[in-house]
Amino acid sequence: MEYIVPCHFGLEAVLKREITDLGYEIAQVEDGRVSFYGDEMALCRANIFLRTAERVLLKAGQFEARTFEELFQGTKNIPWEFFIPQDGKFWVAKAASVKSKLFSPSDIQSVMKKAMVERLREKYHVQWFSESGESYPLRVFLKKDVVTVGIDTSGESLHKRGYRPASGKAPISETLAAALIMLTPWKKDRILVDPFCGSGTFPIEAAMMAANIAPGMNREFTAENWKNLVDRKCWYEAINEANDLVQDDIQVDIQGYDADASVIRIARKNAEMAGVDHLIHFQQREVKDLSHPKPYGFIITNPPYGERLEEKETLPAIYRDFGESYRKLKEWSAYMITSYDEAERWFGKKADKNRKIYNGMLKTYFYQFLGGKPPKRKRPE
């Protein structure tokens, strides 16, 4: 089977590496999504293990359509009876169109539903569907008149790990935080500090990586109930594999600071829900007071953007304080994602690298200030 895995624009390479590391063959890499081949076990493992994926779609079909008649016939030609049982609940949950003749999501959804009903009526020899069984929601992309149809195996987006019921102001999604950490050379034996930690997403995602906790271990997926497509034992095996890999008795130095005491309380609660509260030190602290006695640490953070006008005025001072604190740290690297266009100016340093990433519809930059590498440890002779 082929699976389509959407991700944040600009982070396809990170997701591709994750899928390859799971042992699967990549079919295609496009803007905002990666496709791969795998069996039913791959469906379970991708949902449970992928940190940077938004969801996992089972590819049902692909065809060209410039008219609604072509859309109807193309949809009807897909072997829906293979995917959807007679009592299955099915609908087009989302339709997106780019540079295509057909662009109205509601019309696309309605035409495709009619085509599916017609096909399944013929195959199941019934006039009416109760749709009282399990859910098979569809997600459809039209790009340059090519229609790609996927069935959503995940349900709620995979960034919902289950540990963050409460978010502070302007949270960064769990999948984006994980991807940004993976873009840095940080490893669990190095120090990591987030001086604007908010609800704790960066420190929590880093601690989960350090402890090898699979992000989807404590949540449910739509496809868990697809008994016609996925044997229940595949889910048990994938969860057992995830449990066997956990190492939460490790020693790490991961810290999260924020000037707001109320969000630090939320961050601690979220870390507890994620099972990593013993691996992170959270503290109320202003960015101007950021310090650490050891060299070669990492800052990975999401400072304020000033999306609201009244906050804009405070940004120069925040970024200046951040830059001054950073310069006092010996041989540290700093990575920050922000949409603030004067970030480098007030930080007081030009980034060694930056990378454009879309955080939802917001264009942001991931600024990378590279510190020194620690000396290689001498092997005992």
Sine and cosine of phi, psi and omega as CSV:
sin_phi,cos_phi,sin_psi,cos_psi,sin_omega,cos_omega
0.00,0.00,0.37,-0.93,0.04,-1.00
-0.92,-0.38,0.66,-0.75,0.01,-1.00
-0.88,-0.48,0.60,-0.80,0.04,-1.00
-0.92,-0.40,0.79,-0.62,-0.07,-1.00
-0.84,-0.55,0.97,-0.24,0.05,-1.00
-0.95,0.30,0.47,-0.88,0.05,-1.00
-0.51,-0.86,0.03,-1.00,0.07,-1.00
-0.91,0.42,0.64,-0.77,0.08,-1.00
-0.85,0.52,0.75,-0.66,0.02,-1.00
0.99,-0.15,-0.10,1.00,-0.06,-1.00
-0.86,-0.51,0.34,0.94,-0.03,-1.00
-0.88,0.48,-0.61,0.79,-0.04,-1.00
-0.90,0.43,-0.57,0.82,0.00,-1.00
-0.92,0.38,-0.71,0.71,0.01,-1.00
-0.91,0.42,-0.65,0.76,0.01,-1.00
-0.85,0.53,-0.69,0.73,0.00,-1.00
-0.90,0.44,-0.65,0.76,0.03,-1.00
-0.87,0.49,-0.71,0.71,-0.03,-1.00
-0.91,0.41,-0.68,0.73,0.03,-1.00
-0.88,0.47,-0.66,0.75,0.02,-1.00
-0.89,0.46,-0.47,0.88,0.06,-1.00
-0.97,0.24,-0.20,0.98,0.09,-1.00
0.98,-0.18,0.31,0.95,-0.06,-1.00
-0.95,-0.32,0.43,-0.90,-0.05,-1.00
-1.00,0.04,0.78,-0.62,0.00,-1.00
-0.97,0.25,0.74,-0.67,0.04,-1.00
-1.00,-0.05,-0.68,0.73,-0.07,-1.00
-0.28,-0.96,0.54,-0.84,0.13,-0.99
-0.86,-0.50,0.84,-0.54,0.03,-1.00
-0.79,-0.61,0.09,-1.00,0.05,-1.00
-0.87,0.50,0.88,-0.47,0.10,-0.99
0.98,0.20,0.13,0.99,0.09,-1.00
-0.29,-0.96,0.45,-0.89,0.01,-1.00
-0.78,-0.62,0.70,-0.72,0.05,-1.00
-0.94,-0.35,0.54,-0.84,0.03,-1.00
-0.54,-0.84,0.29,-0.96,0.03,-1.00
-0.98,-0.19,0.60,-0.80,0.04,-1.00
-0.13,-0.99,0.15,-0.99,0.01,-1.00
-1.00,-0.06,-0.23,-0.97,-0.02,-1.00
-0.91,0.41,-0.51,0.86,0.03,-1.00
-0.90,0.44,-0.55,0.83,0.00,-1.00
-0.89,0.46,-0.57,0.82,0.02,-1.00
-0.87,0.49,-0.72,0.70,-0.01,-1.00
-0.93,0.37,-0.74,0.67,-0.07,-1.00
-0.91,0.41,-0.62,0.78,0.01,-1.00
-0.89,0.46,-0.69,0.73,0.02,-1.00
-0.91,0.42,-0.62,0.78,-0.09,-1.00
-0.99,0.15,-0.60,0.80,-0.17,-0.99
-0.99,-0.16,-0.46,0.89,-0.12,-0.99
-0.95,0.32,0.82,-0.58,-0.04,-1.00
-1.00,0.02,-0.42,0.91,-0.16,-0.99
-0.94,-0.34,0.04,1.00,-0.01,-1.00
-0.99,0.11,0.58,-0.81,0.08,-1.00
-1.00,0.09,-0.59,0.81,0.07,-1.00
-0.20,-0.98,0.19,-0.98,0.02,-1.00
-0.87,-0.50,0.86,-0.51,-0.01,-1.00
-0.94,-0.33,0.69,-0.73,0.11,-0.99
-1.00,0.04,0.87,-0.49,-0.07,-1.00
-0.95,0.31,0.84,-0.54,-0.01,-1.00
-0.99,-0.11,-0.52,0.85,-0.01,-1.00
0.03,-1.00,0.15,-0.99,0.01,-1.00
-0.46,-0.89,0.70,-0.72,-0.01,-1.00
-0.33,-0.94,0.22,-0.98,0.05,-1.00
-1.00,-0.07,0.60,-0.80,0.06,-1.00
-0.46,-0.89,0.86,-0.52,0.07,-1.00
-0.94,-0.35,-0.22,0.98,0.03,-1.00
-0.77,-0.63,0.28,-0.96,0.02,-1.00
-0.93,0.37,-0.49,0.87,0.06,-1.00
-0.90,0.43,-0.69,0.73,0.03,-1.00
-0.91,0.41,-0.58,0.81,0.04,-1.00
-0.91,0.42,-0.68,0.73,0.00,-1.00
-0.88,0.47,-0.78,0.63,-0.07,-1.00
-0.92,0.40,-0.66,0.75,0.02,-1.00
-0.88,0.48,-0.66,0.75,0.02,-1.00
-0.93,0.38,-0.66,0.75,-0.03,-1.00
-0.91,0.41,-0.47,0.88,-0.02,-1.00
-0.96,0.27,-0.24,0.97,0.01,-1.00
-0.96,0.29,0.70,-0.71,-0.04,-1.00
-0.97,0.26,0.96,0.28,-0.09,-1.00
-0.88,0.48,-0.48,0.88,-0.02,-1.00
-0.90,0.44,-0.38,0.92,0.07,-1.00
-0.94,0.33,-0.56,0.83,-0.10,-1.00
-1.00,-0.09,-0.60,0.80,-0.20,-0.98
-0.89,-0.45,0.86,-0.51,0.03,-1.00
-0.95,0.31,0.17,-0.98,-0.11,-0.99
-0.87,0.49,-0.55,0.84,-0.01,-1.00
-0.99,-0.12,0.13,0.99,-0.05,-1.00
-0.89,0.45,0.55,-0.84,0.07,-1.00
-0.99,-0.12,0.85,-0.53,-0.08,-1.00
-0.69,-0.72,0.62,-0.78,0.01,-1.00
-0.28,-0.96,0.32,-0.95,0.07,-1.00
-1.00,0.00,0.98,-0.21,-0.08,-1.00
-0.94,0.34,-0.57,0.82,-0.02,-1.00
-0.48,-0.87,0.67,-0.74,0.11,-0.99
-0.78,-0.63,0.76,-0.65,0.02,-1.00
-0.80,-0.60,0.63,-0.78,-0.07,-1.00
-0.74,-0.68,0.76,-0.65,0.03,-1.00
-0.75,-0.66,0.81,-0.59,0.07,-1.00
0.77,0.64,0.69,0.72,-0.02,-1.00
-0.79,-0.62,0.44,-0.90,0.01,-1.00
-0.90,0.44,-0.63,0.77,0.02,-1.00
-1.00,-0.02,0.84,-0.54,-0.10,-0.99
-0.70,-0.71,-0.15,0.99,-0.04,-1.00
-0.99,0.11,0.94,-0.35,-0.05,-1.00
-0.82,0.58,-0.69,0.73,-0.08,-1.00
-0.92,0.39,-0.60,0.80,0.03,-1.00
-0.93,0.36,-0.66,0.75,0.03,-1.00
-0.87,0.50,-0.71,0.70,-0.02,-1.00
-0.87,0.48,-0.71,0.71,-0.07,-1.00
-0.93,0.37,-0.69,0.73,0.00,-1.00
-0.89,0.45,-0.68,0.73,-0.04,-1.00
-0.92,0.39,-0.63,0.78,0.03,-1.00
-0.88,0.48,-0.70,0.71,0.00,-1.00
-0.87,0.49,-0.66,0.75,-0.02,-1.00
-0.91,0.42,-0.64,0.77,0.01,-1.00
-0.90,0.43,-0.69,0.72,0.00,-1.00
-0.86,0.50,-0.71,0.71,-0.03,-1.00
-0.88,0.48,-0.71,0.71,0.01,-1.00
-0.88,0.48,-0.74,0.67,-0.08,-1.00
-0.94,0.33,-0.50,0.86,0.10,-1.00
-0.86,0.51,-0.73,0.69,-0.02,-1.00
-0.90,0.43,-0.66,0.75,-0.08,-1.00
-0.96,0.26,-0.63,0.78,-0.06,-1.00
-1.00,-0.10,-0.06,1.00,0.03,-1.00
0.81,0.58,0.73,0.69,0.09,-1.00
-0.75,-0.66,0.37,-0.93,0.01,-1.00
-0.99,-0.12,-0.36,0.93,-0.15,-0.99
-0.62,-0.78,0.62,-0.78,0.01,-1.00
-0.94,-0.35,0.76,-0.65,0.01,-1.00
-0.96,0.29,-0.47,0.88,-0.07,-1.00
0.76,0.65,0.66,0.76,-0.04,-1.00
-1.00,-0.09,-0.04,1.00,-0.07,-1.00
-1.00,-0.05,-0.51,-0.86,-0.06,-1.00
-0.96,0.29,0.31,-0.95,-0.07,-1.00
-1.00,-0.01,0.66,-0.75,0.07,-1.00
-0.76,-0.65,0.96,0.27,-0.05,-1.00
-0.97,0.26,0.66,-0.75,0.00,-1.00
-0.98,-0.20,0.52,-0.85,0.17,-0.99
-0.79,-0.61,0.75,-0.66,-0.15,-0.99
-0.81,-0.59,0.74,-0.68,0.07,-1.00
-0.88,-0.47,0.75,-0.66,0.17,-0.99
-0.93,-0.36,0.84,-0.55,0.06,-1.00
-0.69,-0.73,0.86,-0.51,-0.05,-1.00
0.77,0.64,0.71,0.70,0.07,-1.00
0.94,0.35,0.14,0.99,0.11,-0.99
-0.99,-0.13,0.83,-0.56,-0.05,-1.00
-0.99,-0.14,0.85,-0.53,0.06,-1.00
-0.92,-0.38,0.81,-0.59,-0.10,-0.99
-0.91,-0.42,0.83,-0.55,0.03,-1.00
-0.80,-0.60,0.55,-0.83,0.09,-1.00
-0.98,-0.19,0.79,-0.61,-0.12,-0.99
-0.97,0.22,0.92,-0.39,-0.03,-1.00
-1.00,0.05,-0.27,0.96,-0.18,-0.98
-1.00,0.02,-0.65,0.76,-0.13,-0.99
1.00,0.05,-0.86,-0.51,0.06,-1.00
-0.88,0.48,0.56,-0.83,-0.02,-1.00
-0.78,0.62,0.58,-0.81,-0.08,-1.00
-0.92,0.39,-0.24,0.97,0.06,-1.00
-0.93,0.37,-0.29,0.96,0.04,-1.00
-0.99,0.12,1.00,0.06,-0.05,-1.00
-0.97,0.25,-0.34,0.94,-0.03,-1.00
0.98,-0.22,-0.03,1.00,-0.02,-1.00
-0.98,-0.21,-0.09,1.00,-0.13,-0.99
-0.84,-0.54,0.90,0.43,0.06,-1.00
-0.92,0.39,-0.50,0.87,-0.01,-1.00
-0.92,-0.39,0.82,-0.57,0.03,-1.00
-0.90,-0.43,0.52,-0.85,0.10,-1.00
-0.98,0.17,-0.35,-0.94,0.01,-1.00
-0.95,0.31,0.57,-0.82,0.12,-0.99
0.65,0.76,0.88,0.47,-0.04,-1.00
-0.95,0.31,0.41,-0.91,0.12,-0.99
-0.98,-0.18,0.62,-0.78,-0.08,-1.00
-0.94,0.34,0.43,-0.90,-0.04,-1.00
-0.88,0.47,-0.64,0.76,-0.02,-1.00
-0.92,0.39,-0.65,0.76,0.02,-1.00
-0.92,0.39,-0.68,0.74,0.03,-1.00
-0.86,0.50,-0.71,0.70,0.00,-1.00
-0.88,0.48,-0.69,0.72,-0.02,-1.00
-0.90,0.44,-0.65,0.76,-0.01,-1.00
-0.92,0.39,-0.63,0.78,0.06,-1.00
-0.88,0.48,-0.66,0.75,-0.01,-1.00
-0.92,0.39,-0.36,0.93,0.05,-1.00
-0.98,0.21,-0.18,0.98,0.02,-1.00
-0.98,-0.20,0.27,-0.96,0.06,-1.00
-0.99,0.11,0.21,0.98,-0.04,-1.00
-0.86,0.51,0.68,-0.73,0.12,-0.99
-0.76,-0.65,0.27,-0.96,-0.16,-0.99
-0.91,0.42,-0.26,0.97,0.04,-1.00
-1.00,0.04,0.04,1.00,0.02,-1.00
-0.96,-0.29,0.44,-0.90,0.00,-1.00
-0.95,0.32,0.63,-0.78,0.11,-0.99
-0.72,-0.69,0.78,-0.62,0.01,-1.00
-0.77,-0.64,0.71,-0.71,0.16,-0.99
-0.89,-0.45,0.96,-0.28,-0.06,-1.00
-0.98,0.19,-0.14,0.99,0.08,-1.00
-0.81,-0.58,0.86,0.51,-0.27,-0.96
-0.97,0.25,-0.28,0.96,0.02,-1.00
0.79,0.62,-0.80,-0.60,-0.05,-1.00
-0.99,0.15,0.15,0.99,0.21,-0.98
1.00,-0.05,0.25,0.97,-0.16,-0.99
-0.88,0.47,-0.74,0.68,0.00,-1.00
-0.87,0.49,-0.80,0.60,0.01,-1.00
-0.87,0.50,-0.62,0.78,-0.03,-1.00
-0.93,0.38,-0.72,0.69,0.01,-1.00
-0.88,0.47,-0.65,0.76,0.02,-1.00
-0.90,0.44,-0.68,0.73,0.00,-1.00
-0.91,0.42,-0.62,0.79,0.05,-1.00
-0.90,0.43,-0.62,0.78,0.07,-1.00
-0.91,0.42,-0.71,0.70,-0.04,-1.00
-0.87,0.49,-0.63,0.77,-0.04,-1.00
-1.00,0.01,0.03,1.00,0.02,-1.00
0.86,0.50,0.63,0.78,0.04,-1.00
-1.00,-0.01,0.88,-0.47,-0.01,-1.00
-0.91,0.42,0.69,-0.72,-0.12,-0.99
-0.92,0.40,-0.41,0.91,-0.06,-1.00
-0.98,-0.19,0.30,0.95,-0.08,-1.00
-0.92,0.39,-0.51,0.86,-0.16,-0.99
-0.91,-0.42,0.58,0.82,0.02,-1.00
-0.63,-0.78,0.10,-0.99,-0.02,-1.00
-0.95,-0.33,0.35,-0.94,-0.01,-1.00
-0.74,-0.67,0.56,-0.83,0.01,-1.00
-0.82,0.57,-0.67,0.74,-0.11,-0.99
-0.95,0.31,-0.14,0.99,0.05,-1.00
-0.86,0.50,-0.43,0.90,-0.05,-1.00
-0.99,-0.17,0.11,0.99,-0.01,-1.00
-1.00,0.08,0.96,0.27,-0.07,-1.00
-0.90,0.43,-0.39,0.92,0.00,-1.00
-0.97,0.26,-0.32,0.95,-0.08,-1.00
-0.89,-0.45,-0.55,0.83,-0.10,-1.00
-0.78,-0.63,0.86,-0.50,0.04,-1.00
-0.91,0.42,0.72,-0.69,-0.04,-1.00
-0.82,0.58,-0.55,0.84,-0.06,-1.00
-0.92,0.40,-0.38,0.93,0.07,-1.00
-0.89,0.46,-0.64,0.77,0.03,-1.00
-0.91,0.41,-0.69,0.73,0.00,-1.00
-0.88,0.47,-0.67,0.74,-0.01,-1.00
-0.90,0.43,-0.67,0.75,0.00,-1.00
-0.91,0.42,-0.66,0.75,0.02,-1.00
-0.92,0.39,-0.65,0.76,0.05,-1.00
-0.88,0.47,-0.66,0.75,0.06,-1.00
-0.87,0.50,-0.70,0.72,0.00,-1.00
-0.89,0.45,-0.69,0.72,0.01,-1.00
-0.88,0.47,-0.64,0.77,-0.02,-1.00
-0.91,0.42,-0.44,0.90,-0.08,-1.00
-1.00,0.07,-0.25,0.97,-0.08,-1.00
-0.91,0.40,0.72,-0.69,0.09,-1.00
-0.74,-0.68,0.98,0.19,-0.10,-0.99
-0.99,-0.11,0.25,0.97,0.06,-1.00
-0.98,-0.19,0.44,0.90,-0.06,-1.00
-1.00,0.09,0.26,-0.96,0.09,-1.00
-0.97,-0.26,0.86,-0.52,0.03,-1.00
-0.69,-0.73,0.30,-0.95,0.10,-0.99
-0.86,-0.51,1.00,0.03,0.01,-1.00
-0.86,-0.51,0.81,-0.58,-0.09,-1.00
-0.76,-0.66,0.58,-0.81,0.06,-1.00
-0.78,-0.63,0.79,-0.61,0.02,-1.00
-0.85,-0.53,0.47,-0.88,0.15,-0.99
-0.41,-0.91,0.51,-0.86,0.00,-1.00
-0.96,0.29,-0.33,0.94,-0.10,-1.00
-0.99,-0.13,0.91,-0.42,-0.05,-1.00
-0.89,0.45,-0.54,0.84,-0.05,-1.00
-0.93,0.38,-0.60,0.80,0.01,-1.00
-0.97,0.24,-0.46,0.89,0.09,-1.00
-0.89,0.45,-0.61,0.79,0.05,-1.00
-0.89,0.45,-0.66,0.75,0.03,-1.00
-0.90,0.44,-0.70,0.72,-0.01,-1.00
-0.86,0.50,-0.68,0.74,0.01,-1.00
-0.89,0.46,-0.67,0.74,0.00,-1.00
-0.90,0.45,-0.70,0.72,0.00,-1.00
-0.89,0.46,-0.66,0.75,0.00,-1.00
-0.89,0.45,-0.60,0.80,0.04,-1.00
-0.90,0.44,-0.70,0.71,0.02,-1.00
-0.87,0.48,-0.57,0.82,-0.02,-1.00
-0.99,0.14,-0.14,0.99,0.01,-1.00
0.98,0.20,0.36,0.93,-0.04,-1.00
-0.81,-0.58,0.28,0.96,-0.05,-1.00
-0.88,0.47,-0.46,0.89,0.00,-1.00
-0.97,0.24,-0.15,0.99,-0.05,-1.00
-0.98,-0.22,-0.10,0.99,-0.10,-0.99
-0.81,-0.58,0.66,-0.75,0.11,-0.99
-0.97,-0.26,0.93,-0.37,0.05,-1.00
-0.98,-0.20,0.60,-0.80,-0.01,-1.00
-0.43,-0.90,0.61,-0.79,0.13,-0.99
-0.96,0.28,0.85,-0.52,-0.04,-1.00
-0.33,-0.95,0.67,-0.74,0.08,-1.00
-0.96,0.28,0.45,-0.89,-0.02,-1.00
-0.91,0.41,-0.46,0.89,0.01,-1.00
-0.93,0.38,-0.33,0.94,0.01,-1.00
-0.99,-0.11,0.18,0.98,0.00,-1.00
-0.91,0.41,0.81,-0.59,0.05,-1.00
-0.37,-0.93,0.33,-0.94,0.08,-1.00
-0.37,-0.93,0.70,-0.71,-0.07,-1.00
-0.95,0.31,-0.39,0.92,-0.12,-0.99
-1.00,-0.09,0.47,-0.88,0.05,-1.00
-1.00,0.06,0.08,-1.00,0.16,-0.99
0.90,0.43,0.51,0.86,0.04,-1.00
-1.00,0.02,0.05,-1.00,0.01,-1.00
-0.83,-0.56,0.69,-0.73,0.24,-0.97
-0.95,-0.33,0.81,-0.59,0.13,-0.99
-0.78,-0.63,0.87,-0.50,-0.20,-0.98
-0.44,-0.90,0.27,-0.96,-0.02,-1.00
-0.79,-0.61,0.98,0.18,-0.07,-1.00
-0.93,0.36,0.20,-0.98,-0.01,-1.00
-0.85,0.53,0.60,-0.80,0.02,-1.00
-0.99,-0.11,-0.41,0.91,-0.10,-1.00
0.96,0.28,0.68,0.74,0.00,-1.00
-0.91,0.41,-0.50,0.87,0.08,-1.00
-1.00,-0.05,0.63,-0.78,-0.12,-0.99
-0.84,0.54,-0.66,0.75,-0.08,-1.00
-0.92,0.40,-0.35,0.94,0.01,-1.00
-1.00,0.10,-0.41,0.91,-0.07,-1.00
-0.79,0.61,-0.65,0.76,-0.08,-1.00
-0.90,0.43,-0.46,0.89,-0.06,-1.00
-0.99,0.10,-0.22,0.98,-0.14,-0.99
-0.90,0.44,-0.72,0.69,-0.02,-1.00
-0.80,0.60,-0.69,0.73,-0.03,-1.00
-0.91,0.40,-0.64,0.76,-0.01,-1.00
-0.89,0.46,-0.75,0.66,-0.04,-1.00
-0.94,0.34,-0.55,0.84,0.05,-1.00
-0.91,0.41,-0.71,0.70,0.04,-1.00
-0.87,0.49,-0.66,0.75,0.00,-1.00
-0.88,0.48,-0.74,0.67,-0.01,-1.00
-0.88,0.47,-0.66,0.75,-0.01,-1.00
-0.91,0.40,-0.66,0.75,0.04,-1.00
-0.90,0.44,-0.67,0.75,-0.03,-1.00
-0.89,0.46,-0.65,0.76,-0.05,-1.00
-0.92,0.39,-0.32,0.95,0.03,-1.00
-0.99,0.12,-0.23,0.97,-0.01,-1.00
-1.00,0.09,0.72,-0.70,-0.12,-0.99
-1.00,0.10,0.89,-0.46,0.08,-1.00
0.84,0.54,0.58,0.82,0.04,-1.00
-1.00,0.01,0.43,-0.90,0.15,-0.99
-0.96,-0.28,0.59,-0.81,0.03,-1.00
-0.79,-0.61,0.69,-0.73,0.01,-1.00
-0.77,-0.64,0.84,-0.55,0.03,-1.00
-0.71,-0.71,0.65,-0.76,0.10,-1.00
-0.96,-0.26,0.79,-0.61,-0.02,-1.00
-0.36,-0.93,0.45,-0.90,0.10,-0.99
-0.98,-0.18,0.00,1.00,-0.03,-1.00
-0.94,0.33,0.89,-0.45,-0.14,-0.99
-0.97,0.25,-0.17,0.99,0.04,-1.00
-0.94,-0.33,0.40,0.92,-0.06,-1.00
-0.85,0.53,-0.76,0.64,-0.05,-1.00
-0.91,0.42,-0.64,0.77,-0.03,-1.00
-0.85,0.53,-0.77,0.64,-0.06,-1.00
-0.98,0.18,-0.45,0.89,0.09,-1.00
-0.92,0.40,-0.44,0.90,0.09,-1.00
1.00,0.07,0.35,0.94,-0.04,-1.00
-0.36,-0.93,0.64,-0.77,0.06,-1.00
-0.99,0.10,0.67,-0.74,-0.03,-1.00
-0.93,0.37,0.59,-0.81,0.09,-1.00
-0.93,0.38,-0.57,0.82,0.04,-1.00
-0.56,-0.83,0.45,-0.89,0.26,-0.96
-0.60,-0.80,0.36,-0.93,-0.12,-0.99
-0.66,-0.75,0.76,-0.65,-0.01,-1.00
-0.99,0.14,0.78,-0.63,-0.02,-1.00
-0.66,-0.75,0.68,-0.73,0.05,-1.00
-1.00,-0.04,0.87,-0.50,0.09,-1.00
-0.99,-0.14,1.00,-0.03,-0.20,-0.98
0.93,0.38,-0.79,-0.61,0.03,-1.00
-1.00,-0.03,-0.04,1.00,-0.09,-1.00
-1.00,0.01,0.83,-0.56,0.04,-1.00
-0.98,0.19,0.84,-0.54,0.00,-1.00
-0.80,-0.60,0.23,-0.97,0.09,-1.00
-0.85,-0.53,0.63,-0.78,0.07,-1.00
-0.97,-0.22,0.99,-0.15,-0.06,-1.00
-0.99,0.13,0.71,-0.70,-0.08,-1.00
-0.83,-0.56,0.91,-0.41,0.03,-1.00
-0.95,-0.32,0.93,-0.36,-0.19,-0.98
-1.00,-0.07,0.82,-0.58,0.06,-1.00
-1.00,-0.04,-0.10,-1.00,0.00,-1.00
-0.97,0.26,0.33,-0.95,0.07,-1.00
-1.00,-0.06,0.63,-0.78,0.02,-1.00
-0.92,0.40,0.51,-0.86,0.02,-1.00
-0.88,0.47,0.57,-0.82,0.02,-1.00
-0.91,0.41,0.68,-0.73,0.02,-1.00
-0.95,0.32,0.69,-0.72,0.02,-1.00
-0.96,0.28,0.70,-0.72,0.05,-1.00
-0.97,0.23,0.64,-0.77,0.06,-1.00
-0.90,0.44,0.70,-0.72,-0.07,-1.00
-0.99,0.14,0.00,0.00,0.00,0.00
